């Protein structure tokens, strides 16, 4: 089959029967037509359609090694540095089309599956069938252009104890039965972003298991359809308020729903199980297979597009009201320029220093990507702050699209014009600034990016504990011992 069209994606979505709860309503059919999911589903459909557009097809696709059909380039197993650059070009093409606001575009989990598919030897430490299962699943996802999301952390109930100790171990998703043909899962997992509009849910290890026998029932990796019997999604309230693309330019397009995944005796067939038991292997699921490196390569590439968006928006705002010549404004714009260039430098450095792993996959340098994923969540918090600073009271003096098209138009033309923009043009620009800096949508974006890879404090600790500092420490010791 190969690459899907947007309509094929929407048709498949509407044919599924998930159990989705949102605002007290249960949605189980025609999910792509529901007001809470319709617009973002359309945005995802446009990504699929881009694969068929001659202007983007070469960047976004490659020929399947098994069928020759065109498939998404995020499924390309990198064997050379050029392959990594090829993957980055595809990721950038999608990211730039959404300005980095679609954090769960298909290339994210595609990157994980691509790396995992090469790690059969690693999976064989537990059972050779797991490596075979993940390779076959990857090939199926590649040939059917599957959109997958994932869930990996336990509910936020009592973080002072492990999952096995919460409510007698019944709270967190866990194995309640092992059968010859599969396993049965009950409990809950967070946080399944875009789950209602995905084809598949990947349930991967949380990587914070203690490695004790008590953690075995919580140690697994598997994939299930979005509408698997017994699977329920409990969604938050939408941050899109029903406005037009004029009044809610970002939320109306990119409001990715987050959901708690609840497993009520969900059956997972054997062929869709990728790991079972083995808490210690689950803890190394991302690092030792290369999945973490390819996923982070995708994320850093996406966030470059987002940084560029905020640089462009801040520059447009400054020019529109004539503040671009002030030095304190230029200082903030310079900060955004540095953020863009540092992001580009980090992803390219990771490629330049890439090395083949034991499976023959070319992996970008992890220490560089690890630095990037520790750096970006913090600097990204500055983006909406800068937009608020530039816009100031302009964010609170914003009539809506209906006002622009009403008898108030003359007042808008006169009193809300900018240095370089008409009144309606300035209103539209500042509506974008509002949605990027103080709306509910923007607040969720800031939170999402800050905790994207987990607790920043824990991440910093992991960076310190895994980075080889001995060479630079040795230089210091050598200097101290010099007599010249």
N, C-alpha and C positions, 0 to 999 in steps of 0.2 A: 504493500500500500504506500508506504513512505509518507511524505509531508501531507498534512491535512489542510483544508481550507478553513476559514473562520466559520463558515456555515456548517461544515461537517462537525466541527467542534461543538457548536451550539446545538445542533441536532442530537448529537450523542449525549450532551448534558441534559437536554430536555427529555431524553428517553430513559434516563436513570431515575431511580426512586429512592433517594436518600431520605433519612429522617433528620430534618433540620428544624430546630426550634429557634425562633427569633421574635422578640416582643410578644410572647405568649401565643404565637401562631406556629403550627406545625406545617412545614412545607415539604412535600414529598413527590411533587411532580412539576415539570416545566420550570425548573429552578432558574433557568436563564431568562425567564420572563418576569420573575418576581422583582418588585421595585428595589429591594435591598441589594440585589445581585445583578440586575439587568445591565447596568452601565459598565461595571467592571468586567462582566463577561464579554461585553462588546469590545472592550479594550483588549482583552486577551484574544478575542477573535481576530482583531486587526493584526496582532503579532503573527498568528497563523497565516493570515492572508499575505503578509509581507514576504513569506517564503516563496510565494508564487509570483511576486512582482519582479519583472526583469531587472528593475533598478536595485533590488536587494538580494535576489536569489543566489547569485554567486557567492556573496558574503555569508549568507545564512545556511547554505546547504552543502552537502557533498554526496557522492555516490555511495550507497550502501555496499559494504564489502560482500554481503551475502546475496543481494537481489539486484544491485545496480540502480535501484530506485533512489531518487533524491531523498535524503533524510537530514534532520537538523544537525548543524555542525557542532553543537554542544555534545553530541554523541561520539565525536571523533576521538579515538584513543590517541593521545599525543605520543609520538615516537621520536620527534625531533623538536628543536626549538621553534622551527618554522611552523610546526603543528600547533604549538602553544600560541603563537602569534595569530595563526588561522582561527583558533578558537576565540581569542580575544576580539578579533575583528567581528565575528558573529555576535558575540555578547554585547559589544559596543553598539552594534547596529540596532539591536532591540532596545538597549538601555537608553540610547539617545532619542529613540522615538517616543519614549515615555518619560524622558528626563530623569531616569533613575527612580521614579516613584513606584514602579511595580517591583516590589522586593521579592516576589515569589514567581517571577517568570520561569517558564519551563526549564531554561538552561541551568537553573540553580540545582535542582535535584537530578537533572540529566548528568550534570558534572559528577555528582556523587555516584550514580549508577555506573558511569563510564569507568571511574577508577576502581570501584568494587568488582566490576566484571573481569578485571585483569588479575585479581588477587586470589585466584583459586588455591594457590599453594598456602596462603595465609589461612584461608577458611578451612583447609584440610586439617589444620591443627585440632579443629573441633570435629569435623566430619567432611569428607570429600564431597558429599552430596550438597552441602551448603554452597560451596563454590560453584558447582554445576548449576544449582538453582538460581544464583544471582546472575550468572552469565546468561542463562536462558531468559531470565526476566528482563535483563538489560536489552537483549536482542529483540524481544517482543515489544518493549517500550520504544525502542528506536524505530522499528519497522511500522509501528502504529501511531507514532507521533504523540505519545501519551503525555498528558499534563499531570504531574504528580506533586503532591505536597507531603509534608511529614510532621510528625509529632514526637517529642522525645523527652519532655520533663514531667515529673509528677505534679499533681495539684499542689497549689500553694496553701497548705493547711497548717502543717506544723513542721517547719524546716529544721527544728532542733533535733529531730529524730529521723531515722531512715525510713524509706517507704515501707519496709517490712514491719515497722513498728507503729504505723499509723492505722488506727482503727482495726487493730489485729491483723494488719497487712492487707485489708480488703479494699483500701481506698485507691491505691495506685494500680494501674493496669498490671495484671499478673496472670500467670498460667493457672487455671483452675482444673484443667484436665489434659492429660497427654493420651492421644489415641494413636493407633497404627497409621491412620490416614491424616493426622494433623494434631493441632492443639486447639484448646478453647481458652479464650481470654475474657476476663472481667476486670472492671475498674476503670480509671480515667487517666487521661494524659492531656497535657497542655503542650504547646498552643498551636493549633492547626490553622495557620493562616491560609486563606483562600480555599479551605476545605470544601465549602458548599459548591464551588465551581470547578473542582478538580476531578479528574477521572479516577485517580488512585490515591490512597493514603499509604505512605511508607512509615512504618512504626519502627524506628531505629533506637539503638541503645542510648540511654541518658548519659553515659560515660562518667557517672558519679557514684557507681556501685562500689561497695566496700571490698568486694572480692571474697565474701564469706559464704558459706553454704546457704545462709538465710536469704541471700540475694539471688539465688538461682532462679526462683519463679519470676523474677523481674528482669531477667537477662535474656533478651531475644531481639531478633530483627526479622521483620516480615513485611509483606505487602498485601493489601486487600482492596477490593473495589470500593469506591466512594459510597456505594449503596449496599454494602455487605449486610446481611441480616443481623440484627442485634447492635449495629453501630448507630449511635446517635450523636448529633452535633448540637451543642448549646452555644449559640452565638451571642456576642455582645450587641448592643443597639448600634445601628448604623450611624456613622458620622457624616453621611450624606443626607442633607435635609430636604432633598427634592428640588433644589434650585436648578437653574439653567447652567450651561457652561459659561455664561457671562457672570453669574452671581457666585457659583461654586466651581470655578474652572478646574481645580484639581480633584476635589471630592467627587464631582460628578463623573469623573473618568477613572480615578485610580483608588477608590475606597476598597481596599482589600479586607475582606471580612476575616476576623479572628474567631476561633471557636474552641471550646473544650471538647475533646473526643471522649465519648463514653462508650465503653465496651460492655455489653450485656450478653455474656456467653457467646461471644463472636467466634465462629469456627474459622480457623486458618488451615487450608490444606497443606500437606507436606511440601509440595513443589513450590510453595510461596514462602517457605521458611528459610531464612538465610543464616540464622544463628539461634542456638537454643542452649540455655545454661551458660556456663563459662563466663562468669562475671569479669574475670581479668581480661579475656579477649574482647568482651563488650566494651571495656574501658579503653581499649586500644583500637576500636573499630574505625575511627577516622584517621588516626595518626599513622598506623602501620599499613594501611591499605592505600594511602595516597588520596583518599576521598576528601579529607580535610583540606589538603593543598589545592585540589581542583575546585572545590566549592569556594574557598577563599579567593582564589584567582578570579572567579566569576563575580564575587561580591565586590572586590576592590575595583574591578572594571566598571561595574554598575555604579558604584558610588562616585567615580570620577565624573560620570555623566550628571549626577545629581549636584556635585560641586560646581560643575560648569553652569548648570541651570541657575544656581543661586548667584554666581558671579554675573551672569547675564541679567538676572532680575535686578540685582542691586545697581548695576550700571545703568539700566533703563530708568530706574526710579530716580537716581541721582541726576541724570540728564533731564528728566521730565520736569523737575521743579527747580533746576538751576543750582544744585548744591554740589555738583561734581568738582568745582574748583576749590572747595574748602579742604584744608589739609587733614582734618580729622575724618572726613569722608574718604579722602584718598587713602588714608591709613587703613581703613576697613576694607576698601576695595583691594588694596595691596595684600591684605591678609587672605582674601578669597583667591586672589591670583596664586599666592604661594600654596594654598591648599590644593588647588587644581594641579599645579606643577609637581608638588610633592607626591600626590597620588599617582600621577603618570610615571614619575621616576621610580616609585616603589614597584609598581607592577612590571615595568620594563626591566628593572634590575633583577626581579625575581625570575624573569625569563632568561636574561643574559647569564645568570648563574645557575640555570636549571641543570639537573642531573638525572640520569636514568636510575630507576629503582630496580630492585631484584626482579620485578616482573617485566622489565624492559619498557616501562612507561616513563616518559620524560616529565618530571615533576618540577614546577617552579620552586625556587629556593624558599623553604619553609620559614626560616628565621626572618627573612625580609617580609613575607606575607604576614607573619605573626606580628611583626612590628606595625604593619599597616592596619591590621584589624584591632590592635590596641589603641592606635592613634586616632583613627577616623571617628569612632563613636563619641569621643570627647570634643574634637574640633567641630563636628557637625552640629553640636548644641549651639554654637555661635551663629550659625546661618540665620535662623529665625530672629535672633537678637539683633543682628545687623539690619535685617529687613525692617524690623520694628523701629529701630533708631532712624533709619532713612525716611520712613513713612510718617512716623510720629502721629500727630492728630489726624493726618490724612486717612488713617485706617478707621477712624471713628466718624468720619464725615462722608460716608459712602451711600448714596442712594442706590437703589437696585435697578435692574434692567427695565422693570415696569415704569419706574420714574423717568428713565431716559427717554422712554417712548410715550410720555404723557405731556400734559400741559406744563410740567416743570422743566421741560427741555430748555426753554430760554434761560432759566436761572442756572441750569447746569452748564450751558454754553458759556455763560457770562462769568460765573463765580467759581466753577470747578475746573476751569481750563488750566493747563500747565504751561511751562515755558515753551515746550516743543510740541504739546499735544492739545487737541480740542478737549472740551469738557467730557464728552462721552468716551473719548480715547483714554483720558486720564482716569476716569472712573473704572474702566475695564482693566487697566494696568493695576490700579490699586486694589481691585477685587482679587486679582491674582496674588498680590502681596499679602492681602488679608488671609487668603486660604493657605498661603505658604508660611505664615508666621503666628497668627493668633486664633485661628479656627480650631475646632475640635479635631479636624483632619490633621492639621499641622502638629498639634500636641501629640497625637498618636504616632506621627512620623518620627518626632524627636525621641519618644520613648522606644519605638521600634528599633531605631538605629543605635541607641545607647545600649540596649540589652540584646542586640542581634546575636552575638556569640556567647551571651551569658553574662554573669556578674563581672563587671569590669575589674573589680578588686581581685577576684579569683583568677581572671585572665592575666592580670599583671603578675600575680604570683607564679602562674604557669610559665609566663615568658621568662621571668628571672630564673626559674628552676631548670629550664630546658636550654637556655642560651649558653653557649660555650664562652665563658668569660676568662678562662684560664690563660689564653695567649696574652690578653691585655694586662692581666694581673702579673704575669711573668715579666712583662716589660717594665712594670712599675718596680717590681722587686729587683730586677737587673739594674735599673737606674739608681735605686737606693744603695746598691752595693758598688757602684762605680767610684773610682778614686780620682778620676781626672777633674 
